[in-house]
Amino acid sequence: MTGMGLYNSLNIYLFVGLALLACGILGVIYRRTLVSMLISIELIMNGAGLNLVAFNRFIAPDKAYGMTFTLFIMGIAAAEAAIALAIIILIFRKYRHVEGAQLKEMKD
């Protein structure tokens, strides 16, 4: 086996995308700090983008729909990261911690 058959399989890309998605979901559930939750959300978006590009390559190679949607996902992820980091900085300035479970004080 030359190894080229491994990269020409849709299943490999879907499995890696699923692994990124699962790691992201577990990170959002089990992490306590807001920064690690933000990184986990980025993993979820990257898994979705990888699946879109893989489907584009194997299902419709002549059209760039999957790549276009992935570019939109990357733009949304960049905007989300900028806004979330600004909110996290403001929370840290006010409460001196960024633990997600201890932010019940924000209801006041």
C-alpha positions as CSV (number, residue, x, y, z in Angstrom):
1,M,0.0,0.0,0.0
2,T,1.5,3.3,-1.1
3,G,-0.4,5.5,1.4
4,M,-2.2,7.5,-1.1
5,G,-5.4,5.5,-0.6
6,L,-5.5,6.6,3.0
7,Y,-5.8,10.3,2.1
8,N,-8.4,9.7,-0.6
9,S,-11.0,8.4,1.8
10,L,-13.9,10.6,3.1
11,N,-14.1,8.5,6.3
12,I,-10.8,9.6,7.6
13,Y,-11.7,13.3,7.3
14,L,-15.1,12.7,8.9
15,F,-13.5,10.8,11.8
16,V,-11.1,13.7,12.4
17,G,-13.9,16.2,12.2
18,L,-16.0,14.1,14.6
19,A,-13.0,13.8,17.0
20,L,-12.6,17.6,17.0
21,L,-16.3,18.1,17.6
22,A,-16.3,15.6,20.5
23,C,-13.2,17.2,22.1
24,G,-14.9,20.6,21.8
25,I,-18.2,19.4,23.4
26,L,-16.4,17.7,26.2
27,G,-14.2,20.8,26.7
28,V,-17.3,23.0,27.0
29,I,-18.9,20.6,29.5
30,Y,-15.9,19.9,31.7
31,R,-13.8,23.0,31.6
32,R,-14.3,25.7,34.2
33,T,-12.5,28.7,32.9
34,L,-14.0,30.9,30.2
35,V,-10.8,30.9,28.1
36,S,-10.8,27.1,27.9
37,M,-14.5,27.1,27.0
38,L,-13.7,29.6,24.2
39,I,-11.0,27.3,22.9
40,S,-13.4,24.3,23.0
41,I,-16.0,26.3,21.0
42,E,-13.2,27.0,18.4
43,L,-12.6,23.2,18.2
44,I,-16.3,22.7,17.5
45,M,-16.2,25.2,14.7
46,N,-13.0,23.7,13.2
47,G,-14.6,20.2,13.2
48,A,-17.6,21.6,11.3
49,G,-15.4,23.4,8.9
50,L,-13.3,20.3,8.2
51,N,-16.4,18.3,7.5
52,L,-17.7,20.9,5.1
53,V,-14.4,20.9,3.2
54,A,-14.2,17.1,3.1
55,F,-17.7,16.9,1.8
56,N,-16.9,19.5,-0.8
57,R,-13.8,17.6,-2.0
58,F,-15.4,14.2,-2.2
59,I,-19.1,14.9,-3.1
60,A,-18.9,18.1,-5.3
61,P,-15.3,18.7,-6.3
62,D,-16.2,21.2,-9.0
63,K,-18.1,23.6,-6.8
64,A,-16.6,25.6,-3.9
65,Y,-19.7,25.6,-1.6
66,G,-18.0,23.8,1.3
67,M,-15.0,26.1,1.2
68,T,-17.2,29.2,1.1
69,F,-19.1,28.1,4.1
70,T,-15.9,27.3,5.9
71,L,-14.6,30.8,5.2
72,F,-17.8,32.1,6.8
73,I,-17.3,29.8,9.8
74,M,-13.7,31.1,10.2
75,G,-15.0,34.7,10.0
76,I,-17.7,34.0,12.6
77,A,-15.1,32.3,14.8
78,A,-12.7,35.3,14.6
79,A,-15.5,37.7,15.5
80,E,-16.7,35.4,18.3
81,A,-13.2,35.1,19.7
82,A,-12.7,38.9,19.7
83,I,-16.0,39.6,21.5
84,A,-15.6,36.8,23.9
85,L,-12.1,37.8,24.9
86,A,-13.2,41.4,25.5
87,I,-16.0,40.1,27.7
88,I,-13.6,37.8,29.6
89,I,-11.2,40.7,30.2
90,L,-14.1,42.9,31.5
91,I,-15.2,40.0,33.8
92,F,-11.6,39.6,35.1
93,R,-11.3,43.3,35.8
94,K,-14.5,43.4,37.8
95,Y,-14.4,40.0,39.7
96,R,-10.6,39.1,39.5
97,H,-11.4,35.5,38.3
98,V,-12.7,33.9,35.2
99,E,-14.2,30.7,36.6
100,G,-17.4,30.0,34.8
101,A,-19.1,28.4,37.9
102,Q,-18.4,31.3,40.1
103,L,-20.1,34.0,37.9
104,K,-23.4,33.8,39.6
105,E,-22.6,37.2,41.0
106,M,-23.3,38.7,37.5
107,K,-27.1,38.4,38.2
108,D,-26.9,41.3,40.5
